[in-house]
């Protein structure tokens, strides 16, 4: 992990931003899939696992065998519970609500860094995070809708944020001794093993009739998106990992404009500007 007082590694921060951007398309693909919510999470992992296992062994022979299985299993369990909760939440609330509440992970990670890891408050690290958090709230505030109808989905999205925080902390621990690809491969494999029984117990359709959305989910969210996030997790402090996750609302808003012609008003434009300013700030 990067030293708390050092400037962020440019390549790791760029990888985090790209990975987080790809993850922003996950809710759309979950809604497009013709399987139950947890089943889509299972296929995301089950389709990605063989690919990343083969590539990991080819790139780092023996690393899978040597990697500590405890942190890998913990990462997989937390990730499985995160996806199960979030996918259930996505179909029970608005996309904006699911994105907003799930991204509270950013502040949970930052709090962990300050309270547990002992990071000192640094205006160059935590200031941009607060600025980006305000920007994310502005981006999603008009689309978000707090109501009893969405309460279950909102709570599930918050629960997902807690589990994703656990996943990120387990991945950081795993990455201390394990290269990127083996760490991603083991977390993906364990998550698939945990999600399989949950998908069958859910009771909805498990086997896709149209494979496009779940294949796209596995490729974009897991192989590429999580791959880049896992790579960055071994090089950046919790506060910077938290900041990178907040790029997702910005990408979601841009996708809404480009794909659905959802034209932003001044709050959304100000919010986008604040997020961009946060990344400029952290690079100064």
SETOR-456878 format. One record per atom (N, C-alpha, C, O): residue in one letter; x, y, z. Coordinates in steps of 0.001 Angstrom, whole numbers, plus 524288, in hexadecimal, padded with zeros to 5 digits. Layout:
% residues N
AXYZ ...
% end
This chain:
% residues 284
X8034E7FB5880000 X800008000080000 X8036D804D580000 X807B4804D780234 X80185808E87FD86 X8049A80DB17FD45 X80537810108029F X801BD80FB5805EC X809B68128180372 X80A9B8154A80856 X806E6819DF808C8 X805E081C97804F2 X804DC81ABD80D87 X800CB81EAE80E47 X802928242180CE0 X7FF538277580BA5 X8079E8252580D04 X8096282A6680BE7 X80B5382B2480667 X80CD382F78804F3 X80B56826ED80339 X80D7F8274B7FDFB X80953828B27FA10 X804AC827E97FB00 X80B0C82AD27F591 X8076882BD47F15B X80586826AE7EF0E X80887822EE7EEDF X8009E826627ED4A X7FE9B8217A7EB38 X8017981FE57E64D X802FE823357E329 X8023781ACC7E5A3 X80488818C97E0E2 X800BF819BE7DC64 X7FC3C818167DC8C X802B081C797D859 X7FF3981E057D41B X7FC90819797D171 X7F7E2819B37D05E X7FF88815437D056 X7FD43810C57CDAE X7F90F80E1E7D0E0 X7F51480C767CEBF X7F9E480DAF7D60B X7F60880B2B7D96C X7F10E80E697D9C3 X7ECC080C457D9A9 X7F19E8138F7DA29 X7ED00816EB7DA78 X7E9F0816C07D557 X7E521816A97D564 X7ECB1816B67D0F1 X7EA0E816547CBE7 X7E7398111E7CB65 X7E2D2810EC7C978 X7E9BF80CDD7CD21 X7E744807B97CCF8 X7E24F807A87D046 X7DE588056C7CEB6 X7E28F80A217D4E0 X7DE0980A5D7D857 X7D98C80D4F7D5CB X7D50B80BA87D622 X7DAC3811AB7D33D X7D6B2814C77D0B0 X7D435811BC7CC31 X7CF6F811C47CB9A X7D76980F1C7C906 X7D55980C0C7C4A9 X7D213807747C69A X7CDDE806607C489 X7D412804BE7CAA1 X7D12A800567CCC3 X7CBFE801FE7CF0E X7C8007FF787CE2A X7CC0B8063B7D201 X7C73F808397D45B X7C35E809F27D024 X7BEA58094C7D0C3 X7C55F80C227CBDF X7C1F880DC57C790 X7BF2B809207C52A X7BA87809727C3F1 X7C1F8804C87C479 X7BF8D8001D7C244 X7BB6E7FDE27C5F7 X7B7657FBF17C436 X7BC6A7FE287CB08 X7B8A47FC2A7CEDC X7B3887FF3A7CEC1 X7AF787FD3A7D05F X7B3B7804117CCDD X7AF08807577CCCB X7AAD3805347C927 X7A63F806927C9B1 X7AC57801D87C56F X7A87F7FFB17C1C8 X7A5DF7FAC47C3E5 X7A25A7F8A17C168 X7A7957F8F57C882 X7A5677F4397CAC3 X79F857F44F7CB90 X79CE67F09E7C9F0 X79D457F86B7CE08 X797997F8677CEDF X794707F7DE7C9E3 X7906F7F5347C9DF X796247FA577C5A4 X793587F9E87C0B4 X793557F4447BEC1 X78F567F2577BCE7 X797D27F19C7BF2E X798317EC377BD57 X7950C7E8877C0CE X792C37E4C47BEDF X794E87E9917C5E9 X791B67E65E7C96A X78BF37E6C37C7EB X7892B7E2D77C7E6 X78A277EB7D7C6AB X784B17EC387C524 X783827E9A37BFE5 X77F217E7D97BF07 X787587E96B7BC64 X786897E7187B73C X786A47E11E7B75F X7846F7DE9B7B3EA X789287DED27BB4B X789987D9237BB99 X7843C7D6AC7BC7F X780F47D8D77BF44 X783647D2157BA18 X77E517CF7F7BAA0 X77E777CB377BED0 X77B997C75E7BE82 X781D27CBF37C2B0 X782087C8617C722 X780F87CB877CC1A X780C47D0547CC01 X7804E7C8BE7D068 X77F5B7CB517D56C X784387CE677D715 X788857CD4B7D53D X783937D23F7DA8A X787FA7D5B27DBF0 X78CD87D2E97DDF0 X7912B7D4107DC30 X78C317CF3F7E199 X790C87CC897E3A9 X7930F7C8EA7DF89 X797CA7C80C7DF6A X78FBE7C6CC7DC2B X791B67C3787D7EF X7953B7C68D7D440 X7991F7C4797D256 X793E97CB767D33C X797527CE9F7CFDC X79C9A7CF837D276 X7A09E7CFAF7CFD4 X79C987D0167D7A7 X7A18D7D0967DA80 X7A4B27CB897DA1B X7A9747CBA67D96B X7A1FA7C7167DA8C X7A4AF7C2107DA0E X7A7337C17D7D4B4 X7ABBB7BFEC7D458 X7A4597C2BA7D087 X7A68E7C21D7CB45 X7AB047C5F27CA5B X7AEB67C4B77C789 X7AAB97CA877CCB0 X7AF197CE3A7CC4D X7B41A7CBA97CE34 X7B8347CC387CBC2 X7B3C97C8D77D290 X7B8617C6567D4CA X7B9B17C12D7D21D X7BE3E7C0177D103 X7B5BA7BE047D112 X7B6AE7B8D47CEE2 X7B8FC7B91A7C967 X7BC407B5DC7C802 X7B7557BCE87C649 X7B97A7BD797C10B X7BEF87BFC47C11E X7C2347BE797BDCE X7C0007C3247C4DE X7C5227C5A47C523 X7C93C7C2217C79C X7CDD27C2747C633 X7C7B17BEC57CB48 X7CB767BBC17CE59 X7CF217B8667CB03 X7D3DE7B8B47CBC5 X7CD2A7B5367C75B X7D0D07B1F17C455 X7D4B67B5287C132 X7D9457B3B17C0BC X7D2F17B97E7BF0F X7D6617BCCC7BBE7 X7DAD47BEF37BF32 X7DF647BE7D7BDC1 X7D97D7C14B7C39D X7DD7B7C3DC7C6CA X7E0FE7BFDE7C989 X7E58B7C1037CA94 X7DEF77BB3C7CAB8 X7E23A7B7257CD06 X7E66F7B5567C935 X7EAFC7B4BE7CAA6 X7E4DB7B4777C452 X7E8997B2B37C058 X7ECB57B6E87BF5B X7F15F7B5C37BF1E X7EAF17BBD27BEC6 X7EE957C0167BDB4 X7F2407C0EE7C25C X7F6E77C1E97C1A3 X7F02C7C08E7C71E X7F35F7C1567CBCE X7F7A67BD3D7CC2D X7FC1E7BE837CD6A X7F6577B8617CB22 X7FA477B43B7CB69 X7FE607B4DC7C726 X802FA7B3BE7C7FB X7FCAA7B6AA7C28E X800657B7707BE48 X804217BBF47BF6A X808C87BBA57BE3C X802117C01F7C1B1 X805447C4C87C2AD X808997C4517C795 X80CE17C67E7C7D4 X806A57C1787CB82 X809847C0F67D075 X809377BB4B7D24B X8064E7BA197D5EE X80C297B7D27CFD9 X80BE37B2427D131 X80CE07B1487D704 X810AA7B33B7D93F X809697AE3E7D968 X809FC7ACDF7DEEB X807CB7B0CF7E2B8 X8073F7AF9B7E757 X806817B5887E0E7 X804A47B9917E482 X7FF557B82D7E6D3 X7FE427B9767EB55 X7FC0C7B5997E3D7 X7F6ED7B4057E5DD X7F78D7B0337EA66 X7F4C47B0907EE4D X7FB2C7AC937E9E2 X7FC077A8BD7EE03 X7FE5A7AB437F2E1 X7FCFF7A9CF7F742 X801D77AF0A7F21F X8047A7B17D7F691 X8012C7B5A97F946 X802377B6F67FDC8 X7FD447B7C17F6AB X7FA307BC0E7F8DD X7F7547BA577FDCF X7F5727B5EB7FE0E X7F6F57BDB7801BF X7F40F7BC608068B X7EE3B7BBCF8056D X7EBB87BF6780374 X7EC297B748806B6 X7E6B47B62C80547 X7E2CE7B8C0808FA X7DE557B9B88077D X7E47A7B9DF80DD1 X7E0DF7BC628117E X7DF047C1AD80F9B X7DA4D7C27980F19 X7E2927C56180E87 X7E0E37CA6D80C74 X7DDF27C9FB80748 X7DA537CCF980641 X7DF8C7C62D803FF X7DCDD7C57B7FF01 X7D7367C3BA7FFD6 X7D3A57C5AD7FD44 X7D66B7C00280379 X7D11D7BE308049D X7CDDE7C28A80712 X7C93E7C317805E2 X7D04C7C5A780A85 X7CD807CA0A80CF0 X7CBF37CE06808CB X7C7917D000808D7 X7CF937CF388052C X7CE547D2DB800F9 X7C9DB7D0C37FDA6 X7C6497D3AE7FC47 X7CA067CBB87FC58 X7C5DF7C96A7F930 X7C0A07C97E7FBF1 X7BCA07CAA37F988 X7C09E7C84480110 X7BBB57C84680404 X7B9667CDC480449 X7B4B97CE7F80372 X7BCB57D1A080578 X7BACA7D709805CC X7B8CF7D8E680083 X7B4D07DB8D8002C X7BBAA7D7797FC59 X7BA0B7D9287F728 X7B4EA7D6927F59E X7B1887D9167F34E X7B4507D1907F6E3 X7AF6F7CECB7F5B1 X7AAD17D1597F86D X7A6B77D2287F60C X7AB797D29F7FD6A X7A7427D51E8005D X7A6367DAA57FE60 X7A1BB7DC627FE2E X7AA637DD637FCE8 X7A9BA7E2957FA9A X7A6687E24F7F5AF X7A29D7E5377F524 X7A7D27DED27F216 X7A4F77DE747ED22 X79F5F7DC8C7EDFA X79BBE7DE7B7EB7C X79EAE7D8C67F17A X7996B7D6DA7F289 X795EF7DB467F488 X791907DC017F2A9 X797EB7DE347F85C X794D27E2837FA83 X793E07E6C37F679 X78F827E8B87F5FC X797F77E8397F38B X797627EC817EFD2 X793DA7EB107EB47 X790967EE367E9AF X794707E65B7E929 X7911F7E4C57E4CA X78B697E46F7E679 X787EC7E5CB7E376 X78A707E2A47EB3E X785127E2B87ED40 X783307E8567EDF4 X77E9D7E97F7ED06 X786B07EBD17EF96 X7853C7F1457F053 X784307F4107EB3A X7809D7F7447EAED X787487F2E87E725 X786BE7F58A7E21A X7813B7F5077DFED X77F247F8BC7DDB0 X77EDC7F0697E094 X779A57EF897DE5E X775517F13D7E21B X770B77F09D7E0DC X776AD7F35D7E6A0 X772C97F50F7EA71 X772FA7FAF07EB7F X76FFB7FCEF7EEB0 X776727FDAC7E8DB X776C8803517E96F X77875805A37E439 X77920802CE7E065 X7791F80AB47E412 X77AD180D347DF3F X780B180C4B7DE78 X7838A80B407E233 X7826E80CB47D995 X787FE80C217D86F X78B298104D7DB51 X78F6980F3C7DD4B X78907815147DB88 X78BBB819517DE46 X78C4E8180E7E411 X7907F818C97E64D X7881E8162B7E682 X78870814C37EC0A X78C708106E7ECF1 X78FA5810BF7F083 X78C3980C637E9AE X78FD2807FE7EA4A X79576809D07E9BF X798DD808197ECAE X7967480D417E607 X79BC180F467E53A X79D75812AD7E9C8 X7A1D78122F7EBB2 X799F7816277EB87 X79B3F819CB7EFC3 X79C77816E57F4CF X7A078817E57F747 X799068134D7F65C X799C2810A17FB58 X79E3A80CB97FB1B X7A11980C277FEEC X79EE180A0A7F6C3 X7A32C806447F658 X7A873808F97F69C X7AC42806AC7F86E X7A8B680DD67F4D0 X7ADB58109B7F4D1 X7AF128130D7FA0E X7B300815CB7FA78 X7ABE18121B7FE17 X7AD8F813A48035A X7B2428106D80514 X7B4B9811A380907 X7B38480C4780218 X7B8688096F802F5 X7BD0A80D2E80339 X7C09E80C6D80658 X7BCF4811317FFF6 X7C156814E07FFC9 X7C2668172D8052B X7C6EB817B1806BA X7BE498188F80804 X7BF0381B1180D15 X7C0248170E81161 X7C2C58184581537 X7BE2881251810B8 X7BF8180E2E81469 X7C54D80CD0813FF X7C7E480BF5817F5 X7C75780C9B80F2A X7CCE680B8880E68 X7D04580FDF810C0 X7D43080EDA81359 X7CEA9814B680FC9 X7D1A38191C811E5 X7D19081908817D8 X7D58C81A1081A55 X7CD0D817D081A24 X7CCA58178781FD8 X7D0298133E82203 X7D2A6813EF82611 X7D05B80ECE81F4B X7D3CA80A8A820F1 X7D97B80C60820EC X7DC6B80B5A82496 X7DAF880F1681CC2 X7E055810FF81C65 X7E1B1814A0820DA X7E5FD81456822FE X7DE0E818148224D X7DF1781BDB82674 X7DF108195C82BDC X7E27C81A6B82F12 X7DB2A8160582CD9 X7DA578140383227 X7DDAE80F3383344 X7DFFF80EC683775 X7DDEE80B9982F8C X7E085806998308C X7E62D8069282EA1 X7E9BE8051F83183 X7E6F58082F829C2 X7EC3A808168278F X7EFA580C5C829E6 X7F46980BD082A39 X7ED23810A282B88 X7F017814D782DE7 X7F1FF818EA82A17 X7F5B281BC782B34 X7EF6D819328257D X7F0B681D74821E7 X7EF86822A882498 X7EB77823408271B X7F309826588240D X7F1E882B9B825FC X7EEAD82E88821EB X7EF4882DBC81D37 X7EB35831F6823D9 X7E8168350D8202D X7EBC58385581CD9 X7EF0E83B3581EDD X7EB29837DA817C6 X7EE8583A878140D X7EAFD83D4C81022 X7E7E483ACC80D70 X7EB768426280FD6 X7E7F48454A80C63 X7E8B1843BC806B2 X7E51C8446D8038F X7ED46841A480545 X7EE2083FFE7FFE2 X7EBA283AB57FEBF X7EB19839377FA34 X7EA1B837DD802D5 X7E795832CB80206 X7E1D0832F88038C X7DE768314F80086 X7E0A8834F380829 X7DB50834D080A12 X7D8138397480829 X7D3508390D807A4 X7DAA683DD68071F X7D7D784242804DE X7D558840EC7FFA8 X7D0B5841F97FEEF X7D84C83E977FBE9 X7D5E583D017F6F7 X7D17D839167F79E X7CDB2839317F4AA X7D1F2835A27FB74 X7CDCB831CF7FC58 X7C8B9834847FDF5 X7C48B8332F7FBFC X7C90E838458017E X7C46283B2A80322 X7C21B83E437FE98 X7BD5983E947FDF8 X7C5928408F7FB68 X7C3CB843827F6DB X7C10583FF77F2F5 X7BCE9841607F0E5 X7C34183B5A7F1EE X7C0D9837B07EE47 X7BBBD835857F06E X7B8108348D7ED7B X7BB80834C07F59E X7B69D832EA7F7F8 X7B23A836D47F745 X7ADC88355C7F62B X7B37A83BD67F7E9 X7AF8B83FE27F6F8 X7ADEA83FEC7F139 X7A955840A97EFF9 X7B1BB83F1F7EDBD X7B07B83EEE7E82D X7AD0483A5F7E6D2 X7A96183AF07E3BA X7AE12835D27E916 X7AAD7831377E80F X7A5418320F7E9EE X7A18B830837E74A X7A4A4834867EE7E X79F678359F7F086 X79C6F839457ECDF X797CD838747EBE2 X79F0C83D467EADD X79C7B840DF7E735 X79B0983E2A7E216 X796E683F2C7DFD9 X79E8383AB27E041 X79D78837EF7DB62 X7988C8349A7DBB9 X79592834397D7F6 X797B5832307E041 X7938782E5B7E0BF X78EC7830557E3B5 X78AC682DAE7E3F0 X78F34835087E5FE X78B1D836A67E9AE X785C8837267E71D X781E1835757E95C X78586839727E270 X7806B83A347DFEB X77E17835077DE25 X77951834757DDFD X7816E831377DCCB X77F7C82C207DB20 X77E26828A27DFBC X77AC9825387DF54 X780C88297D7E41F X77FBC826517E8BF X77A43827747EAC7 X7785782BD97EA6A X777D2823767ECE6 X7727D8240C7EED5 X771F3820F97F3E3 X771A981C2C7F3D4 X771D2823BF7F83C X7713A821377FD44 X76B708205E7FE5E X768778241C7FEE5 X769DF81B6E7FEB6 X7645B81A2F7FFAF X7640A814C580210 X767BB811B4801C5 X75F85813A280475 X75EB580E6F806AA X75EF680A3E80276 X7607A805CD80381 X75D7480BB07FDAF X75D73807E67F95F X762EC805F97F822 X7639E8018B7F664 X766D28094F7F909 X76C34807E87F7BF X76F6F8068E7FC90 X7741F805937FC1D X76D018067D80126 X77001805DE805F6 X7731B800C780602 X777B5800CC8076A X770AF7FC6A80480 X773697F75F8049B X7782F7F77D80107 X77C617F5AC80285 X7778D7F99F7FC4F X77BEF7F9EC7F8AF X780397FD847FAA0 X784D97FC697F9E9 X77EB1801D77FD17 X78292805797FF35 X785C0802EC80398 X78A868037A803CC X783108001F80717 X785C07FD8780B67 X789587F93080963 X78DA17F86D80B6E X787967F65D80563 X78ADE7F24880315 X78FC57F4A780099 X793FF7F261800E3 X78F2D7F9337FE2D X793B07FBCB7FBC9 X797857FDA57FFEB X79C417FD5E7FF20 X795847FF8B80457 X798F5800FD808B2 X79BBE7FC3580AF0 X7A05D7FC7080C40 X798DC7F7DA80B5B X79B3B7F30180D36 X79F857F13B80977 X7A3A37EF6180B1E X79E7F7F1D48046A X7A26F7F07180080 X7A7617F3B38013E X7ABB57F1AE800B3 X7A6C57F8AB80277 X7AB4B7FC0D80356 X7AE9B7FA0E807DE X7B3687FA298079A X7AC137F84080BFE X7AEF67F62F8107F X7B2007F14C80EF4 X7B68B7F0B481069 X7AF827EDCB80C03 X7B2337E90580A5B X7B6987EA418067B X7BAAE7E7B980693 X7B5C57EE1F80319 X7B9E27EF757FF58 X7BE997F1DA8022A X7C30E7F11B80084 X7BD9E7F4AB80654 X7C1E97F6A48097D X7C51B7F21C80BAD X7C9E97F23980B90 X7C2657EE1B80DAC X7C51E7E97480F93 X7C83D7E6CC80B46 X7CC9B7E4FE80C2A X7C5FA7E69180697 X7C8B87E4448021E X7CDAD7E749800DF X7D1CE7E4F18001B X7CD547EC78800A7 X7D1E37EFA07FF58 X7D6317EF0380375 X7DACE7EEC58021D X7D4B77EEC580867 X7D8A37EE2C80C85 X7DB3C7E8D180C3B X7DFEF7E85680D21 X7D8257E4BF80AF6 X7DA687DF8B80A5E X7DDF97DF4D8059D X7E2067DCB6805C1 X7DC847E1F58016F X7DFBC7E20F7FCB8 X7E4E27E4EE7FDC2 X7E9047E33D7FBFA X7E49D7E93E800A1 X7E96A7EC0E801FD X7ED1E7E87580500 X7F1D37E86B80406 X7EAF77E575808A5 X7EE307E1C480BA2 X7F0687DD8580816 X7F4FC7DC1C80889 X7ED2D7DB8080494 X7EEF07D76F800FB X7F3237D97B7FD4D X7F6E77D6BF7FC18 X7F2757DE4F7FB87 X7F6297E0937F7C6 X7FB747E1C57FA3D X7FF3E7E2C77F775 X7FBBE7E1AA7FF6A X800C87E28F801FC X804A67DE38800C2 X809607DF0E800FE X802AD7D98C7FF71 X8061F7D5167FE66 X805177D27D7F922 X807EF7CEEC7F79D X801137D43B7F657 X7FF5A7D16D7F1A9 X7FEDB7D52C7ED18 X7FCB57D96D7EDBC X800CA7D3B77E877 X8002F7D71A7E3E1 X7FA7B7D7E47E25C X7F7017D52E7E445 X7F9997DBA37DEE9 X7F44B7DD387DD80 X7F0FF7D8B27DB73 X7ECCA7D7A87DD87 X7F2D87D5FF7D76A X7EF9B7D2027D4E6 X7EE4F7CD687D877 X7E9C57CBD37D8A3 X7F2107CB2D7DB54 X7F0957C7067DEFE X7ECC97C8E07E32E X7E9427C5F87E4AC X7ED747CDAB7E519 X7E9D37CFB67E90A X7E4517D0277E6CA X7E0867CE947E94B X7E3E47D24C7E210 X7DED07D2CD7DF82 X7DC7A7CD727DE70 X7D7CC7CCA37DF37 X7DFBB7C9BE7DCA5 X7DDCD7C4867DB51 X7DB8B7C1C47E013 X7D74F7BF817DFCD X7DE597C1F27E46B X7DC7C7BF367E915 X7D7947C1C87EB4B X7D3EC7BF127ECD7 X7D7777C7007EB76 X7D2C87C9AC7ED66 X7CE147C8747E9F1 X7C9C47C7A87EBE9 X7CEE37C84F7E4D4 X7CAA57C71B7E131 X7C8BA7C1897E1EA X7C4047C0937E208 X7CC617BDD67E268 X7CAEE7B85B7E31A X7C7D67B7967E820 X7C3B47B5207E813 X7C9CC7B9AA7EC72 X7C7047B9007F168 X7C1AB7BBA67F139 X7BDE27B98E7F352 X7C14F7C02D7EEC6 X7BC447C2DA7EE65 X7B8657BF917EB4C X7B3D57BF2D7ECC6 X7BA2E7BD2E7E6FA X7B6B87B9D67E3E5 X7B4C67B5377E721 X7B0327B3C97E6D1 X7B8407B2E17EA3B X7B6B77AE6D7ED82 X7B2AE7B0047F199 X7AF1A7AD047F2BF X7B3367B4AF7F3CC X7AF657B6937F79B X7AA377B8097F502 X7A60B7B7237F73A X7AA7D7BA4A7F04B X7A5C97BC367EDB2 X7A27D7B7DB7EB51 X79DBF7B8737EAC5 X7A4F37B3777E9E3 X7A1FB7AF337E77A X79D517AD7F7EABC X798EB7ADAE7E8CD X79E177ABD57EFA6 X7999D7AA3C7F2E0 X795A97AEA77F3C0 X790F47ADAF7F3F3 X797917B3817F445 X793FE7B7EB7F50D X790917B8B97F043 X78BF67BA037F0C3 X792C87B7FA7EB9F X78FC27B8AD7E6CD X78B787B4917E65B X787117B5C77E4DA X78CC57AFB27E7AC X788C07AB937E764 X7849A7AC5C7EB98 X780017AB497EAAC X7862A7AE387F02D X7826A7AF067F46E X77ED57B3A67F36D X77A977B3F77F5AB X780837B7407F00F X77D6B7BBF77EF05 X778207BAAD7ECAE X774447BD507EDCD X777EB7B6A17E96F X772EB7B4E97E757 X7717A7B6FE7E206 X76DAC7B5237DFBE X774507BAC17DFEA X773247BCD37DAC2 X7760F7B9E47D683 X778B77B6097D79C X775967BBB27D1A5 X778657B92A7CD58 X77E4A7B9AB7CE04 X780497BDE17CF35 X7810B7B5557CD3E X786B97B5367CDF0 X789817B4BD7C8B7 X78D8F7B7337C7EC X787657B19D7C51F X78A087B0AC7C01F X788527B4CB7BC1D X783AD7B52E7BAEF X78BEF7B7D37BA0A X78A6E7BBFB7B660 X788757B9CB7B131 X78A557B5C77AF51 X784A97BC807AEEC X783247BB637A980 X786487BECA7A5CA X787A97BD177A182 X7876A7C38D7A765 X78AC97C7117A467 X78FC77C7E27A794 X78F9C7CA027ABE4 X794347C6317A570 X799157C6487A856 X79BDF7CB887A81F X79F717CC7A7AB34 X79A537CEEF7A491 X79D137D3D47A3C3 X79DEB7D7027A8B2 X7A25F7D8647A9E0 X799BB7D83F7ABB0 X79A7D7DB8D7B052 X79E0E7D92C7B47A X7A1417DBF37B6C0 X79D907D4057B586 X7A0D77D1C17B9A7 X7A6837D1247B7D6 X7AA1F7D1A07BAFA X7A7507D0127B2C4 X7ACA67CFD87B0BF X7AF237D5437B104 X7B3AD7D5CC7B284 X7AC237D94C7AF8D X7AE1D7DEAB7AFE1 X7AF387E0287B587 X7B3077E2E57B699 X7ABF07DE647B927 X7ACBE7DF7A7BEB7 X7B1D37DCFD7C09E X7B4D77DF6E7C374 X7B2BF7D8127BF06 X7B7887D5657C09D X7BC5C7D80C7BE5F X7C04B7D8A87C111 X7BC0C7D9A37B964 X7C09E7DBF37B6CA X7C1BE7E1767B8BE X7C62D7E2B97BA19 X7BDAA7E4C27B8E1 X7BE987EA467BA1A X7BF227EB357BFF2 X7C2AC7EDFD7C1A4 X7BBA77E8E77C309 X7BBBD7E9FE7C8AB X7BFD57E6C97CB8E X7C26A7E8C57CF18 X7C0737E1C57CA0D X7C3EC7DE787CD17 X7C9757DE337CADE X7CD367DF9A7CD87 X7C9F97DC687C604 X7CF3B7DBC07C3E8 X7D2197E0F87C366 X7D69D7E16C7C4FA X7CF817E4DC7C138 X7D2127E9E57C05D X7D1647ED8D7C509 X7D5387EF857C72E X7CC7A7EE747C699 X7CB787F23B7CACE X7CE0C7F0B27CFED X7D12A7F3AB7D210 X7CCC47EC0F7D1EA X7CF177EA627D6D8 X7D4E27E9407D644 X7D7E07E9FE7D9F5 X7D6827E7757D1AA X7DC127E6937D0D8 X7DF3E7EB837D1AD X7E3507EB607D43C X7DD6D7EFD97CF8E X7E02A7F4D17D02F X7DFDF7F6C77D5D2 X7E3A67F8F97D7D4 X7DB5B7F5F97D862 X7DAD37F79E7DDDA X7DE7B7F4787E162 X7E0F57F6A37E4E3 X7DECD7EF537E070 X7E2497EC047E38C X7E7F77ED967E2B3 X7EB0A7EDB77E665 X7E9597EEC67DDD4 X7EEA57F0A47DCB6 X7EFD87F5907DFE9 X7F4007F5F77E24C X7EC3C7F93F7DFF3 X7ED197FE2E7E2BC X7ED287FD6F7E89E X7EFC58005E7EB63 X7EA4C7F9857EA98 X7E9C87F8DC7F040 X7EEFC7F7AC7F2E2 X7EFA57F8C17F785 X7F2A37F57C7F003 X7F7AB7F4517F256 X7FB677F8E47F252 X7FFCB7F8707F43A X7F9B17FD657F027 X7FD47801C47EF75 X7FB53806EC7F1C3 X7FE4E80AAF7F215 X7F665807267F35E X7F43080C187F527 X7F21580BAE7FAB3 X7F06E8077F7FC65 X7F22880FFF7FD78 X7F00C81048802C8 X7EA1581017802A3 X7E7C1811447FE99 X7E78480E988070E X7E1CC80E4080729 X7DF098133780554 X7DB0F812E5802A4 X7E115817CB806BE X7DE7E81CA880537 X7DE7681D5C7FF4D X7DAB481F6B7FD1F X7E2A881BA77FCB1 X7E2DF81C207F6FF X7DF93817EB7F450 X7DD37818ED7F03F X7DF688133A7F692 X7DBDC80F417F48E X7D63F811377F4E5 X7D32E8107F7F143 X7D4ED813AF7F93F X7CFB1815D27FA03 X7CE69819E97F5DE X7CA22819E77F3AA X7D21981D617F4D2 X7D137821747F0EF X7D03681F257EB95 X7CCBA820ED7E8CA X7D33A81B337EA1E X7D28D818CF7E4F8 X7CD2F816697E433 X7CB21816707DFDA X7CADF814537E861 X7C5B3811EE7E7E4 X7C17F815EE7E68F X7BD758148F7E457 X7C26F81AE57E7E9 X7BE7981EEA7E706 X7BE4B820D67E163 X7BB568246D7E028 X7C17081E797DDEF X7C0F581FBF7D86A X7BC1C81D2B7D614 X7BA4F81EBD7D1E7 X7B9FA819347D8C0 X7B588816547D69A X7B0BA819C27D5B1 X7AE54819547D18B X7AF3081D2B7D966 X7AAB28208E7D83F X7AB97824177D38A X7A7ED825327D0A0 X7B066825DE7D2C5 X7B19A829357CE48 X7B0D8826387C934 X7AE91828437C57E X7B2BD821637C904 X7B22781E367C449 X7AC6A81CD87C35F X7AA9B81CD67BEEA X7A98C81BAF7C793 X7A3FB81A7E7C708 X7A0FC81F187C4B8 X79D9B81E677C15F X7A244823C77C68B X79FAB8286F7C47E X7A10C8294F7BEC2 X79DAC82AB47BBA2 X7A60A8287C7BD5D X7A7A8829207B7EB X7A4F6825287B46A X7A35E826727B011 X7A470820487B64A X7A1C781C467B341 X79C0881DA37B280 X799D781CCB7AE4D X7999D81FBD7B694 X794278214C7B622 X79367825827B209 X78F7B825857AF40 X797278291C7B1A4 X796DC82D3F7ADB6 X797B682B147A837 X794D582C707A49D X79B9C827BF7A78D X79CFE825CC7A25E X79928821B87A057 X797E7821A979BB3 X7974981E4D7A3CD X793FB819EB7A21F X78E3081B407A276 X78B2A819F479EF5 X78CAD81DD47A6AB X7871A81EC47A791 X7858B8247D7A6E3 X7810D825E87A7D9 X7893D827C57A53E X7883E82D547A45F X7862482FF87A948 X782C9833667A8FE X7882D82E517ADD2 X786B0830BB7B2C7 X78A0C835987B389 X78E778353D7B567 X787F383A267B216 X78B1283EE67B213 X78BC9840FA7B79F X787FC8419E7BA7F X790A6842067B91B X791A4843C87BE79 X79011849777BF47 X7907484CAF7BBBA X78E4984AA17C408 X78D45850047C58D X792048522E7C85A X7961A84FA77C88C X7917B856EA7CA8D X7960B859437CD10 X797FB856307D1C7 X79CB8856157D297 X7949E8539E7D509 X796D58509E7D96A X79A5A84C2A7D781 X79E7D84B297D9BF X798A08497D7D349 X79BCB845387D137 X7A0F1847327CEF3 X7A502844B97CF9C X7A0C284B9E7CC4D X7A58884DCD7CA0B X7A95084F847CE4E X7AE0784EAB7CDE4 X7A734851F27D26E X7AA8A8537A7D6D1 X7ACD584E9A7D972 X7B17084E817DAD1 X7A99984A977DA21 X7AB73845BF7DC86 X7AFD1843437D961 X7B3BA841887DB94 X7AF26843127D42A X7B33B840E37D0CF X7B8378441B7D14A X7BC84841F77D179 X7B79C849427D17F X7BC2684CAA7D20F X7BF0684BC57D72D X7C3D484BE77D750 X7BC1C84ADB7DB66 X7BE93849E57E078 X7C1B0844CC7E070 X7C5F8844927E29E X7BF94840B67DDFC X7C26A83BC17DDBB X7C76983C587DA8E X7CB8B83A727DC1D X7C70683EFB7D61A X7CBAE83FDF7D2EC X7CFA9843317D5DE X7D45B8422E7D59B X7CDC48472F7D8B1 X7D14F84A7E7DBC1 X7D405847517E005 X7D88D848537E148 X7D142843797E241 X7D39A840377E654 X7D83C83D277E42B X7DC4183CAF7E6C4 X7D7B183B117DF6C X7DC068381B7DD2B X7E08A83BAB7DB97 X7E51483A1B7DBE7 X7DF5A8405D7D9ED X7E38A8441B7D8CE X7E660845907DDD8 X7EB298460D7DDE7 X7E36E8463E7E209 X7E5AD847AF7E70F X7E9868437B7E8EF X7EDD3844B67EAB1 X7E7F183E8E7E889 X7EB4183A637EA96 X7F036839AD7E76D X7F401837687E953 X7F03783BA07E291 X7F4D883B2A7DF5B X7F87683FE37DFE3 X7FCCC83FD07DDD0 X7F6BD8440B7E2AA X7FA0D848B57E347 X7FE6F847BF7E741 X8019584B3C7E842 
% end
